[in-house]
Amino acid sequence: MIVEAKNLVAGYGQRVLIRNLSFSIPSPAFVAIVGHNGAGKTTFFRAFQGKISYQGQLLVQNHDLRHLPDAPAKGLVAYLPQKNVINFPIKVHDLVVMGLFRKKRFFENYSAEDYMLAAHTLEQLQLLHLIDHDFTTLSGGEQQLVWLAQLMLQDASINLLDEPTQQLDVYYKNQVFALLQDWVTQQQKTVLCITHDLYNLIPLQGYLLNLSKPEPILEKISRETVLENQAFLESGRQPVV
Ligand SMILES: Nc1ncnc2c1ncn2[C@@H]1O[C@H](COP(=O)(O)OP(=O)(O)OP(=O)(O)O)[C@@H](O)[C@H]1O
């Protein structure tokens, strides 16, 4: 999937957060989107999903996303928000299997095979022991992993993940980044991942996009680029205008 931004400008009213952003991801890739709080990372995802208006273009395989309003329904784009709240009891297995909603007709029940797929995804994330638990009783990190399992089951080509490792312990942070990397190399997924965990990026292959820089560009991930961006972010932030 070729994903491109051409002269993208987005924000809220007078407040422009993304100024003239252009990049091209030529093939399935992992892209870490980094930047200070409020830099416009989630805003960029909102534009990508057509939830806010923007100037310029966002293109997938040379098609303007504005002309693909059913991209999520067609399995082109899936989104994992930063926070997802559920306040009724539901088993982990029942929540994860809903990742298959695209393949179901309205009111069609999930089959035993669907539940097996959900269990397999939970196994990949080392969560099988939670399969029958009530989701609302899980820890914040466990809940985050369950949402990730549901997203993986959606099997979309382009995946927008908003801080998927935010609440995870150090072990799971590494596991999840490695899994996302495998997802790209083994299943040709494109993963755009907002993160503040820059040090975890060092072993990965892919790109980094720092939306706090005056002219953000795709930088190839390496030890040097990660450390340079970490130092850039630590050195200070632009005043909010
Ligand atoms: N609907 C809105 N109307 C006006 N301003 C908004 C709206 N949504 C977000 N903002 C502002 O836009 C700025 C960028 O928000 P955004 O959520 O894109 O930041 P972010 O880079 O994802 O930050 P974080 O790392 O804290 O999640 C913030 O200052 C926020 O207050």
The ligand as an ORCA input file, in Angstrom:
! r2SCAN-3c Opt
* xyz 0 1
  N     -11.899     19.335     18.601
  C     -10.925     20.175     18.903
  N     -11.091     21.528     18.856
  C     -10.103     22.384     19.160
  N      -8.853     22.003     19.541
  C      -8.632     20.675     19.603
  C      -9.641     19.687     19.292
  N      -9.112     18.469     19.454
  C      -7.845     18.662     19.848
  N      -7.551     19.977     19.934
  C      -6.257     20.559     20.318
  O      -5.320     20.302     19.295
  C      -4.041     20.049     19.873
  C      -3.482     18.782     19.280
  O      -4.222     17.685     19.761
  P      -3.814     16.195     19.392
  O      -4.777     15.314     20.111
  O      -3.678     16.054     17.934
  O      -2.349     16.107     20.059
  P      -1.342     14.897     20.160
  O      -0.096     15.275     19.417
  O      -2.012     13.641     19.765
  O      -0.998     14.930     21.723
  P      -0.781     13.790     22.872
  O       0.635     13.318     22.729
  O      -0.975     14.576     24.142
  O      -1.825     12.723     22.676
  C      -4.208     20.006     21.375
  O      -3.715     21.191     21.926
  C      -5.713     19.909     21.562
  O      -6.132     20.599     22.693
*
